[in-house]
């Protein structure tokens, strides 16, 4: 499964815009208290679609560099299911071939 970008809600969504305005009026940081938790939940649901039972295997590729380059990336990574993380493509290919051999 490939996720090309982090699933933040569109800033043009009028409901999101209204919610952000309301939270700002309350002195609440809408990004950290609403948008980031929502994104973490959607990302976790996406990962959950890859592995459904104990015999499933696969690789979740999140191609958005913000996952490692932004400070909030740590929060998003910690909210994903417990799984190995690999940033080297050759290691990723090796691990995938190992998984295929084990499950054939």
Biopython code that builds the backbone (N, CA, C, O; Angstrom):
import numpy as np
from Bio.PDB.StructureBuilder import StructureBuilder

atoms = [
    (1, "UNK", "N", (0.854, -1.162, 0.000)),
    (1, "UNK", "CA", (0.000, 0.000, 0.000)),
    (1, "UNK", "C", (0.904, 1.230, 0.000)),
    (1, "UNK", "O", (1.882, 1.290, 0.745)),
    (2, "UNK", "N", (0.577, 2.194, -0.826)),
    (2, "UNK", "CA", (1.352, 3.426, -0.908)),
    (2, "UNK", "C", (0.461, 4.607, -0.534)),
    (2, "UNK", "O", (-0.632, 4.777, -1.074)),
    (3, "UNK", "N", (0.946, 5.407, 0.390)),
    (3, "UNK", "CA", (0.286, 6.661, 0.754)),
    (3, "UNK", "C", (1.234, 7.761, 0.299)),
    (3, "UNK", "O", (2.325, 7.914, 0.847)),
    (4, "UNK", "N", (0.818, 8.525, -0.702)),
    (4, "UNK", "CA", (1.728, 9.506, -1.289)),
    (4, "UNK", "C", (1.887, 10.769, -0.458)),
    (4, "UNK", "O", (2.934, 11.417, -0.496)),
    (5, "UNK", "N", (0.856, 11.117, 0.287)),
    (5, "UNK", "CA", (0.962, 12.307, 1.143)),
    (5, "UNK", "C", (0.161, 12.081, 2.417)),
    (5, "UNK", "O", (-0.781, 11.289, 2.450)),
    (6, "UNK", "N", (0.553, 12.789, 3.450)),
    (6, "UNK", "CA", (-0.157, 12.657, 4.722)),
    (6, "UNK", "C", (-1.600, 13.120, 4.541)),
    (6, "UNK", "O", (-1.853, 14.116, 3.863)),
    (7, "UNK", "N", (-2.547, 12.400, 5.146)),
    (7, "UNK", "CA", (-3.965, 12.665, 4.896)),
    (7, "UNK", "C", (-4.561, 13.820, 5.717)),
    (7, "UNK", "O", (-5.565, 13.640, 6.406)),
    (8, "UNK", "N", (-3.945, 14.993, 5.641)),
    (8, "UNK", "CA", (-4.538, 16.164, 6.282)),
    (8, "UNK", "C", (-5.783, 16.567, 5.504)),
    (8, "UNK", "O", (-5.809, 16.477, 4.277)),
    (9, "UNK", "N", (-6.806, 17.005, 6.212)),
    (9, "UNK", "CA", (-8.032, 17.471, 5.565)),
    (9, "UNK", "C", (-7.733, 18.721, 4.742)),
    (9, "UNK", "O", (-6.834, 19.496, 5.070)),
    (10, "UNK", "N", (-8.484, 18.899, 3.689)),
    (10, "UNK", "CA", (-8.295, 20.052, 2.813)),
    (10, "UNK", "C", (-8.568, 21.349, 3.566)),
    (10, "UNK", "O", (-9.601, 21.473, 4.223)),
    (11, "UNK", "N", (-7.653, 22.318, 3.479)),
    (11, "UNK", "CA", (-7.888, 23.598, 4.162)),
    (11, "UNK", "C", (-9.050, 24.382, 3.546)),
    (11, "UNK", "O", (-9.520, 25.356, 4.133)),
    (12, "UNK", "N", (-9.514, 23.960, 2.367)),
    (12, "UNK", "CA", (-10.647, 24.625, 1.716)),
    (12, "UNK", "C", (-11.995, 24.098, 2.191)),
    (12, "UNK", "O", (-13.038, 24.625, 1.801)),
    (13, "UNK", "N", (-11.986, 23.071, 3.022)),
    (13, "UNK", "CA", (-13.228, 22.504, 3.545)),
    (13, "UNK", "C", (-13.886, 23.521, 4.482)),
    (13, "UNK", "O", (-13.282, 23.908, 5.483)),
    (14, "UNK", "N", (-15.104, 23.959, 4.180)),
    (14, "UNK", "CA", (-15.739, 24.986, 5.008)),
    (14, "UNK", "C", (-16.006, 24.535, 6.452)),
    (14, "UNK", "O", (-15.951, 25.352, 7.371)),
    (15, "UNK", "N", (-16.288, 23.262, 6.655)),
    (15, "UNK", "CA", (-16.516, 22.765, 8.015)),
    (15, "UNK", "C", (-15.211, 22.830, 8.807)),
    (15, "UNK", "O", (-15.203, 23.270, 9.957)),
    (16, "UNK", "N", (-14.110, 22.395, 8.196)),
    (16, "UNK", "CA", (-12.812, 22.464, 8.858)),
    (16, "UNK", "C", (-12.440, 23.918, 9.143)),
    (16, "UNK", "O", (-11.964, 24.241, 10.232)),
    (17, "UNK", "N", (-12.655, 24.773, 8.180)),
    (17, "UNK", "CA", (-12.332, 26.186, 8.352)),
    (17, "UNK", "C", (-13.097, 26.783, 9.542)),
    (17, "UNK", "O", (-12.520, 27.512, 10.349)),
    (18, "UNK", "N", (-14.367, 26.480, 9.646)),
    (18, "UNK", "CA", (-15.198, 26.978, 10.751)),
    (18, "UNK", "C", (-14.722, 26.413, 12.084)),
    (18, "UNK", "O", (-14.650, 27.136, 13.078)),
    (19, "UNK", "N", (-14.399, 25.133, 12.105)),
    (19, "UNK", "CA", (-13.922, 24.493, 13.330)),
    (19, "UNK", "C", (-12.600, 25.122, 13.785)),
    (19, "UNK", "O", (-12.403, 25.368, 14.975)),
    (20, "UNK", "N", (-11.703, 25.380, 12.839)),
    (20, "UNK", "CA", (-10.417, 26.009, 13.162)),
    (20, "UNK", "C", (-10.643, 27.399, 13.736)),
    (20, "UNK", "O", (-10.032, 27.765, 14.740)),
    (21, "UNK", "N", (-11.512, 28.168, 13.107)),
    (21, "UNK", "CA", (-11.809, 29.515, 13.603)),
    (21, "UNK", "C", (-12.352, 29.462, 15.028)),
    (21, "UNK", "O", (-11.935, 30.244, 15.883)),
    (22, "UNK", "N", (-13.279, 28.544, 15.283)),
    (22, "UNK", "CA", (-13.864, 28.415, 16.613)),
    (22, "UNK", "C", (-12.792, 28.075, 17.646)),
    (22, "UNK", "O", (-12.749, 28.662, 18.727)),
    (23, "UNK", "N", (-11.928, 27.121, 17.301)),
    (23, "UNK", "CA", (-10.880, 26.709, 18.241)),
    (23, "UNK", "C", (-9.898, 27.858, 18.498)),
    (23, "UNK", "O", (-9.453, 28.059, 19.628)),
    (24, "UNK", "N", (-9.573, 28.593, 17.464)),
    (24, "UNK", "CA", (-8.677, 29.738, 17.631)),
    (24, "UNK", "C", (-9.293, 30.789, 18.548)),
    (24, "UNK", "O", (-8.591, 31.395, 19.357)),
    (25, "UNK", "N", (-10.596, 31.007, 18.428)),
    (25, "UNK", "CA", (-11.284, 31.959, 19.301)),
    (25, "UNK", "C", (-11.225, 31.508, 20.761)),
    (25, "UNK", "O", (-11.251, 32.330, 21.677)),
    (26, "UNK", "N", (-11.147, 30.197, 20.965)),
    (26, "UNK", "CA", (-11.066, 29.638, 22.313)),
    (26, "UNK", "C", (-9.624, 29.587, 22.821)),
    (26, "UNK", "O", (-9.375, 29.170, 23.951)),
    (27, "UNK", "N", (-8.675, 30.014, 21.979)),
    (27, "UNK", "CA", (-7.271, 29.979, 22.356)),
    (27, "UNK", "C", (-6.639, 28.602, 22.217)),
    (27, "UNK", "O", (-5.616, 28.314, 22.838)),
    (28, "UNK", "N", (-7.246, 27.762, 21.411)),
    (28, "UNK", "CA", (-6.771, 26.392, 21.221)),
    (28, "UNK", "C", (-6.031, 26.306, 19.888)),
    (28, "UNK", "O", (-6.498, 26.833, 18.878)),
    (29, "UNK", "N", (-4.877, 25.640, 19.890)),
    (29, "UNK", "CA", (-4.130, 25.419, 18.665)),
    (29, "UNK", "C", (-4.831, 24.308, 17.886)),
    (29, "UNK", "O", (-4.710, 23.130, 18.222)),
    (30, "UNK", "N", (-5.559, 24.694, 16.852)),
    (30, "UNK", "CA", (-6.369, 23.741, 16.094)),
    (30, "UNK", "C", (-5.522, 22.690, 15.387)),
    (30, "UNK", "O", (-5.955, 21.549, 15.223)),
    (31, "UNK", "N", (-4.328, 23.066, 14.972)),
    (31, "UNK", "CA", (-3.487, 22.098, 14.278)),
    (31, "UNK", "C", (-3.120, 20.946, 15.205)),
    (31, "UNK", "O", (-3.301, 19.779, 14.857)),
    (32, "UNK", "N", (-2.605, 21.275, 16.383)),
    (32, "UNK", "CA", (-2.146, 20.232, 17.304)),
    (32, "UNK", "C", (-3.280, 19.534, 18.055)),
    (32, "UNK", "O", (-3.125, 18.384, 18.464)),
    (33, "UNK", "N", (-4.400, 20.200, 18.239)),
    (33, "UNK", "CA", (-5.482, 19.591, 19.020)),
    (33, "UNK", "C", (-6.611, 19.016, 18.183)),
    (33, "UNK", "O", (-7.468, 18.306, 18.709)),
    (34, "UNK", "N", (-6.625, 19.310, 16.887)),
    (34, "UNK", "CA", (-7.684, 18.744, 16.045)),
    (34, "UNK", "C", (-7.129, 18.122, 14.762)),
    (34, "UNK", "O", (-7.312, 16.930, 14.514)),
    (35, "UNK", "N", (-6.452, 18.932, 13.952)),
    (35, "UNK", "CA", (-6.008, 18.444, 12.652)),
    (35, "UNK", "C", (-5.001, 17.301, 12.763)),
    (35, "UNK", "O", (-5.124, 16.307, 12.047)),
    (36, "UNK", "N", (-4.029, 17.418, 13.627)),
    (36, "UNK", "CA", (-3.013, 16.371, 13.776)),
    (36, "UNK", "C", (-3.608, 15.063, 14.305)),
    (36, "UNK", "O", (-3.311, 14.006, 13.747)),
    (37, "UNK", "N", (-4.438, 15.087, 15.360)),
    (37, "UNK", "CA", (-5.066, 13.826, 15.798)),
    (37, "UNK", "C", (-5.957, 13.198, 14.723)),
    (37, "UNK", "O", (-6.002, 11.974, 14.598)),
    (38, "UNK", "N", (-6.668, 14.026, 13.946)),
    (38, "UNK", "CA", (-7.504, 13.491, 12.870)),
    (38, "UNK", "C", (-6.643, 12.803, 11.806)),
    (38, "UNK", "O", (-6.980, 11.724, 11.320)),
    (39, "UNK", "N", (-5.535, 13.444, 11.457)),
    (39, "UNK", "CA", (-4.625, 12.873, 10.465)),
    (39, "UNK", "C", (-4.035, 11.567, 10.979)),
    (39, "UNK", "O", (-3.930, 10.601, 10.224)),
    (40, "UNK", "N", (-3.651, 11.523, 12.244)),
    (40, "UNK", "CA", (-3.103, 10.296, 12.837)),
    (40, "UNK", "C", (-4.120, 9.163, 12.764)),
    (40, "UNK", "O", (-3.757, 8.024, 12.471)),
    (41, "UNK", "N", (-5.383, 9.463, 13.026)),
    (41, "UNK", "CA", (-6.420, 8.438, 12.989)),
    (41, "UNK", "C", (-6.604, 7.902, 11.562)),
    (41, "UNK", "O", (-6.701, 6.691, 11.365)),
    (42, "UNK", "N", (-6.653, 8.785, 10.582)),
    (42, "UNK", "CA", (-6.840, 8.364, 9.193)),
    (42, "UNK", "C", (-5.635, 7.544, 8.720)),
    (42, "UNK", "O", (-5.802, 6.548, 8.016)),
    (43, "UNK", "N", (-4.430, 7.958, 9.102)),
    (43, "UNK", "CA", (-3.223, 7.232, 8.733)),
    (43, "UNK", "C", (-3.227, 5.831, 9.350)),
    (43, "UNK", "O", (-2.865, 4.854, 8.694)),
    (44, "UNK", "N", (-3.635, 5.746, 10.602)),
    (44, "UNK", "CA", (-3.699, 4.448, 11.292)),
    (44, "UNK", "C", (-4.751, 3.547, 10.637)),
    (44, "UNK", "O", (-4.533, 2.343, 10.503)),
    (45, "UNK", "N", (-5.874, 4.113, 10.232)),
    (45, "UNK", "CA", (-6.896, 3.330, 9.539)),
    (45, "UNK", "C", (-6.373, 2.812, 8.209)),
    (45, "UNK", "O", (-6.659, 1.680, 7.819)),
    (46, "UNK", "N", (-5.601, 3.650, 7.508)),
    (46, "UNK", "CA", (-5.009, 3.221, 6.240)),
    (46, "UNK", "C", (-4.057, 2.056, 6.440)),
    (46, "UNK", "O", (-4.058, 1.106, 5.657)),
    (47, "UNK", "N", (-3.251, 2.126, 7.477)),
    (47, "UNK", "CA", (-2.330, 1.023, 7.786)),
    (47, "UNK", "C", (-3.117, -0.234, 8.146)),
    (47, "UNK", "O", (-2.713, -1.341, 7.790)),
    (48, "UNK", "N", (-4.224, -0.072, 8.840)),
    (48, "UNK", "CA", (-5.054, -1.209, 9.236)),
    (48, "UNK", "C", (-5.695, -1.917, 8.062)),
    (48, "UNK", "O", (-6.041, -3.094, 8.166)),
    (49, "UNK", "N", (-5.861, -1.226, 6.952)),
    (49, "UNK", "CA", (-6.437, -1.860, 5.756)),
    (49, "UNK", "C", (-5.439, -2.799, 5.090)),
    (49, "UNK", "O", (-5.834, -3.687, 4.334)),
    (50, "UNK", "N", (-4.155, -2.612, 5.364)),
    (50, "UNK", "CA", (-3.124, -3.450, 4.765)),
    (50, "UNK", "C", (-3.082, -4.823, 5.429)),
    (50, "UNK", "O", (-3.013, -5.845, 4.746)),
    (51, "UNK", "N", (-3.125, -4.845, 6.730)),
    (51, "UNK", "CA", (-2.997, -6.101, 7.477)),
    (51, "UNK", "C", (-4.330, -6.386, 8.172)),
    (51, "UNK", "O", (-4.718, -5.682, 9.105)),
    (52, "UNK", "N", (-5.020, -7.422, 7.708)),
    (52, "UNK", "CA", (-6.334, -7.761, 8.261)),
    (52, "UNK", "C", (-6.282, -8.928, 9.239)),
    (52, "UNK", "O", (-7.049, -8.962, 10.201)),
    (53, "UNK", "N", (-5.380, -9.891, 9.003)),
    (53, "UNK", "CA", (-5.283, -10.998, 9.950)),
    (53, "UNK", "C", (-3.827, -11.437, 10.101)),
    (53, "UNK", "O", (-2.937, -10.880, 9.458)),
    (54, "UNK", "N", (-3.590, -12.423, 10.940)),
    (54, "UNK", "CA", (-2.244, -12.832, 11.319)),
    (54, "UNK", "C", (-1.424, -13.354, 10.138)),
    (54, "UNK", "O", (-0.195, -13.326, 10.188)),
    (55, "UNK", "N", (-2.075, -13.823, 9.088)),
    (55, "UNK", "CA", (-1.362, -14.374, 7.936)),
    (55, "UNK", "C", (-1.067, -13.329, 6.861)),
    (55, "UNK", "O", (-0.364, -13.626, 5.895)),
    (56, "UNK", "N", (-1.580, -12.139, 7.008)),
    (56, "UNK", "CA", (-1.325, -11.083, 6.028)),
    (56, "UNK", "C", (0.072, -10.506, 6.219)),
    (56, "UNK", "O", (0.613, -10.486, 7.324)),
    (57, "UNK", "N", (0.624, -10.052, 5.139)),
    (57, "UNK", "CA", (1.904, -9.344, 5.207)),
    (57, "UNK", "C", (1.918, -8.288, 4.118)),
    (57, "UNK", "O", (1.154, -8.366, 3.156)),
    (58, "UNK", "N", (2.771, -7.323, 4.268)),
    (58, "UNK", "CA", (2.870, -6.284, 3.264)),
    (58, "UNK", "C", (3.770, -5.167, 3.732)),
    (58, "UNK", "O", (4.332, -5.195, 4.827)),
    (59, "UNK", "N", (3.885, -4.193, 2.871)),
    (59, "UNK", "CA", (4.703, -3.028, 3.176)),
    (59, "UNK", "C", (3.841, -1.789, 2.982)),
    (59, "UNK", "O", (3.187, -1.616, 1.954)),
    (60, "UNK", "N", (3.859, -0.953, 3.975)),
    (60, "UNK", "CA", (3.177, 0.330, 3.912)),
    (60, "UNK", "C", (4.225, 1.379, 3.573)),
    (60, "UNK", "O", (5.166, 1.588, 4.339)),
    (61, "UNK", "N", (4.072, 2.031, 2.443)),
    (61, "UNK", "CA", (4.992, 3.074, 2.021)),
    (61, "UNK", "C", (4.294, 4.415, 2.211)),
    (61, "UNK", "O", (3.243, 4.674, 1.625)),
    (62, "UNK", "N", (4.892, 5.250, 3.032)),
    (62, "UNK", "CA", (4.389, 6.614, 3.208)),
    (62, "UNK", "C", (5.444, 7.523, 2.594)),
    (62, "UNK", "O", (6.517, 7.719, 3.166)),
    (63, "UNK", "N", (5.136, 8.069, 1.439)),
    (63, "UNK", "CA", (6.122, 8.793, 0.639)),
    (63, "UNK", "C", (6.220, 10.275, 0.980)),
    (63, "UNK", "O", (6.937, 11.011, 0.302)),
    (64, "UNK", "N", (5.536, 10.717, 1.990)),
    (64, "UNK", "CA", (5.559, 12.130, 2.361)),
    (64, "UNK", "C", (6.745, 12.391, 3.290)),
    (64, "UNK", "O", (6.788, 11.839, 4.389)),
    (65, "UNK", "N", (7.702, 13.215, 2.878)),
    (65, "UNK", "CA", (8.887, 13.457, 3.708)),
    (65, "UNK", "C", (8.587, 14.137, 5.042)),
    (65, "UNK", "O", (9.421, 14.116, 5.947)),
    (66, "UNK", "N", (7.412, 14.734, 5.172)),
    (66, "UNK", "CA", (7.067, 15.389, 6.441)),
    (66, "UNK", "C", (7.021, 14.411, 7.604)),
    (66, "UNK", "O", (7.149, 14.809, 8.762)),
    (67, "UNK", "N", (6.837, 13.127, 7.298)),
    (67, "UNK", "CA", (6.774, 12.109, 8.347)),
    (67, "UNK", "C", (8.076, 12.053, 9.153)),
    (67, "UNK", "O", (8.070, 11.658, 10.319)),
    (68, "UNK", "N", (9.189, 12.448, 8.530)),
    (68, "UNK", "CA", (10.472, 12.470, 9.230)),
    (68, "UNK", "C", (11.079, 13.863, 9.338)),
    (68, "UNK", "O", (11.972, 14.085, 10.155)),
    (69, "UNK", "N", (10.614, 14.787, 8.539)),
    (69, "UNK", "CA", (11.239, 16.114, 8.518)),
    (69, "UNK", "C", (10.548, 17.152, 9.391)),
    (69, "UNK", "O", (11.157, 18.158, 9.753)),
    (70, "UNK", "N", (9.315, 16.926, 9.725)),
    (70, "UNK", "CA", (8.579, 17.876, 10.566)),
    (70, "UNK", "C", (8.497, 17.333, 11.991)),
    (70, "UNK", "O", (8.503, 16.123, 12.215)),
    (71, "UNK", "N", (8.421, 18.244, 12.931)),
    (71, "UNK", "CA", (8.368, 17.809, 14.336)),
    (71, "UNK", "C", (7.125, 16.963, 14.622)),
    (71, "UNK", "O", (7.176, 16.061, 15.458)),
    (72, "UNK", "N", (6.024, 17.238, 13.946)),
    (72, "UNK", "CA", (4.805, 16.464, 14.185)),
    (72, "UNK", "C", (4.879, 15.061, 13.583)),
    (72, "UNK", "O", (4.032, 14.221, 13.887)),
    (73, "UNK", "N", (5.867, 14.792, 12.743)),
    (73, "UNK", "CA", (6.026, 13.463, 12.157)),
    (73, "UNK", "C", (6.226, 12.396, 13.216)),
    (73, "UNK", "O", (5.758, 11.267, 13.063)),
    (74, "UNK", "N", (6.920, 12.750, 14.292)),
    (74, "UNK", "CA", (7.127, 11.808, 15.398)),
    (74, "UNK", "C", (5.780, 11.379, 15.983)),
    (74, "UNK", "O", (5.555, 10.196, 16.240)),
    (75, "UNK", "N", (4.898, 12.340, 16.188)),
    (75, "UNK", "CA", (3.567, 12.042, 16.730)),
    (75, "UNK", "C", (2.817, 11.089, 15.801)),
    (75, "UNK", "O", (2.198, 10.128, 16.257)),
    (76, "UNK", "N", (2.874, 11.361, 14.498)),
    (76, "UNK", "CA", (2.173, 10.507, 13.541)),
    (76, "UNK", "C", (2.769, 9.104, 13.523)),
    (76, "UNK", "O", (2.030, 8.120, 13.486)),
    (77, "UNK", "N", (4.093, 9.001, 13.549)),
    (77, "UNK", "CA", (4.731, 7.680, 13.551)),
    (77, "UNK", "C", (4.368, 6.895, 14.804)),
    (77, "UNK", "O", (4.137, 5.688, 14.731)),
    (78, "UNK", "N", (4.315, 7.560, 15.946)),
    (78, "UNK", "CA", (3.987, 6.881, 17.205)),
    (78, "UNK", "C", (2.537, 6.400, 17.228)),
    (78, "UNK", "O", (2.209, 5.494, 17.995)),
    (79, "UNK", "N", (1.680, 6.973, 16.422)),
    (79, "UNK", "CA", (0.280, 6.570, 16.387)),
    (79, "UNK", "C", (0.000, 5.475, 15.367)),
    (79, "UNK", "O", (-1.124, 4.982, 15.277)),
    (80, "UNK", "N", (1.004, 5.096, 14.606)),
    (80, "UNK", "CA", (0.841, 3.973, 13.679)),
    (80, "UNK", "C", (0.958, 2.667, 14.453)),
    (80, "UNK", "O", (1.535, 2.644, 15.540)),
    (81, "UNK", "N", (0.420, 1.583, 13.910)),
    (81, "UNK", "CA", (0.610, 0.289, 14.569)),
    (81, "UNK", "C", (2.104, -0.018, 14.686)),
    (81, "UNK", "O", (2.912, 0.461, 13.890)),
    (82, "UNK", "N", (2.454, -0.818, 15.683)),
    (82, "UNK", "CA", (3.848, -1.183, 15.898)),
    (82, "UNK", "C", (4.339, -2.006, 14.715)),
    (82, "UNK", "O", (3.849, -3.106, 14.462)),
    (83, "UNK", "N", (5.316, -1.458, 13.993)),
    (83, "UNK", "CA", (5.877, -2.139, 12.830)),
    (83, "UNK", "C", (7.278, -1.604, 12.588)),
    (83, "UNK", "O", (7.592, -0.480, 12.982)),
    (84, "UNK", "N", (8.125, -2.401, 11.942)),
    (84, "UNK", "CA", (9.461, -1.908, 11.642)),
    (84, "UNK", "C", (9.385, -0.733, 10.671)),
    (84, "UNK", "O", (8.480, -0.651, 9.841)),
    (85, "UNK", "N", (10.346, 0.165, 10.790)),
    (85, "UNK", "CA", (10.424, 1.326, 9.898)),
    (85, "UNK", "C", (11.721, 1.223, 9.113)),
    (85, "UNK", "O", (12.786, 0.976, 9.678)),
    (86, "UNK", "N", (11.619, 1.412, 7.831)),
    (86, "UNK", "CA", (12.800, 1.350, 6.978)),
    (86, "UNK", "C", (12.799, 2.548, 6.033)),
    (86, "UNK", "O", (11.785, 2.845, 5.402)),
    (87, "UNK", "N", (13.926, 3.228, 5.937)),
    (87, "UNK", "CA", (14.021, 4.382, 5.046)),
    (87, "UNK", "C", (14.969, 4.132, 3.876)),
    (87, "UNK", "O", (15.094, 4.983, 2.996)),
    (88, "UNK", "N", (15.637, 2.980, 3.850)),
    (88, "UNK", "CA", (16.560, 2.631, 2.775)),
    (88, "UNK", "C", (15.852, 1.689, 1.794)),
    (88, "UNK", "O", (15.375, 0.627, 2.192)),
    (89, "UNK", "N", (15.784, 2.074, 0.520)),
    (89, "UNK", "CA", (15.019, 1.304, -0.469)),
    (89, "UNK", "C", (15.592, -0.106, -0.669)),
    (89, "UNK", "O", (14.833, -1.054, -0.869)),
    (90, "UNK", "N", (16.905, -0.251, -0.618)),
    (90, "UNK", "CA", (17.498, -1.579, -0.801)),
    (90, "UNK", "C", (17.140, -2.498, 0.364)),
    (90, "UNK", "O", (16.844, -3.675, 0.154)),
    (91, "UNK", "N", (17.165, -1.980, 1.574)),
    (91, "UNK", "CA", (16.767, -2.769, 2.735)),
    (91, "UNK", "C", (15.288, -3.132, 2.646)),
    (91, "UNK", "O", (14.887, -4.235, 3.015)),
    (92, "UNK", "N", (14.496, -2.207, 2.161)),
    (92, "UNK", "CA", (13.060, -2.448, 1.999)),
    (92, "UNK", "C", (12.815, -3.582, 1.003)),
    (92, "UNK", "O", (11.999, -4.467, 1.257)),
    (93, "UNK", "N", (13.509, -3.556, -0.109)),
    (93, "UNK", "CA", (13.367, -4.623, -1.101)),
    (93, "UNK", "C", (13.799, -5.971, -0.526)),
    (93, "UNK", "O", (13.152, -6.992, -0.759)),
    (94, "UNK", "N", (14.886, -5.962, 0.217)),
    (94, "UNK", "CA", (15.376, -7.194, 0.838)),
    (94, "UNK", "C", (14.347, -7.752, 1.820)),
    (94, "UNK", "O", (14.043, -8.945, 1.800)),
    (95, "UNK", "N", (13.817, -6.883, 2.675)),
    (95, "UNK", "CA", (12.827, -7.328, 3.672)),
    (95, "UNK", "C", (11.572, -7.864, 2.993)),
    (95, "UNK", "O", (10.993, -8.848, 3.453)),
    (96, "UNK", "N", (11.147, -7.228, 1.906)),
    (96, "UNK", "CA", (9.959, -7.691, 1.207)),
    (96, "UNK", "C", (10.204, -9.070, 0.586)),
    (96, "UNK", "O", (9.332, -9.937, 0.646)),
    (97, "UNK", "N", (11.369, -9.275, -0.002)),
    (97, "UNK", "CA", (11.661, -10.591, -0.583)),
    (97, "UNK", "C", (11.710, -11.655, 0.514)),
    (97, "UNK", "O", (11.282, -12.787, 0.291)),
    (98, "UNK", "N", (12.224, -11.307, 1.691)),
    (98, "UNK", "CA", (12.234, -12.231, 2.832)),
    (98, "UNK", "C", (10.806, -12.589, 3.242)),
    (98, "UNK", "O", (10.502, -13.755, 3.494)),
    (99, "UNK", "N", (9.938, -11.591, 3.307)),
    (99, "UNK", "CA", (8.536, -11.831, 3.687)),
    (99, "UNK", "C", (7.861, -12.744, 2.668)),
    (99, "UNK", "O", (7.101, -13.637, 3.045)),
    (100, "UNK", "N", (8.128, -12.530, 1.396)),
    (100, "UNK", "CA", (7.523, -13.363, 0.363)),
    (100, "UNK", "C", (7.975, -14.810, 0.496)),
    (100, "UNK", "O", (7.169, -15.730, 0.362)),
    (101, "UNK", "N", (9.264, -15.014, 0.759)),
    (101, "UNK", "CA", (9.793, -16.388, 0.903)),
    (101, "UNK", "C", (9.175, -17.081, 2.106)),
    (101, "UNK", "O", (8.832, -18.261, 2.045)),
    (102, "UNK", "N", (9.036, -16.341, 3.203)),
    (102, "UNK", "CA", (8.475, -16.930, 4.420)),
    (102, "UNK", "C", (7.006, -17.297, 4.260)),
    (102, "UNK", "O", (6.522, -18.231, 4.900)),
    (103, "UNK", "N", (6.309, -16.575, 3.419)),
    (103, "UNK", "CA", (4.873, -16.800, 3.283)),
    (103, "UNK", "C", (4.503, -17.594, 2.028)),
    (103, "UNK", "O", (3.329, -17.656, 1.662)),
    (104, "UNK", "N", (5.500, -18.205, 1.363)),
    (104, "UNK", "CA", (5.140, -19.016, 0.192)),
    (104, "UNK", "C", (5.198, -20.486, 0.481)),
    (104, "UNK", "O", (4.923, -21.299, -0.401)),
]
sb = StructureBuilder()
sb.init_structure("model")
sb.init_model(0)
sb.init_chain("A")
sb.init_seg("    ")
for serial, (resi, resn, name, xyz) in enumerate(atoms, 1):
    if name == "N":
        sb.init_residue(resn, " ", resi, " ")
    sb.init_atom(name, np.array(xyz, "f"), 0.0, 1.0, " ", f" {name:<3s}", serial, name[0])
structure = sb.get_structure()
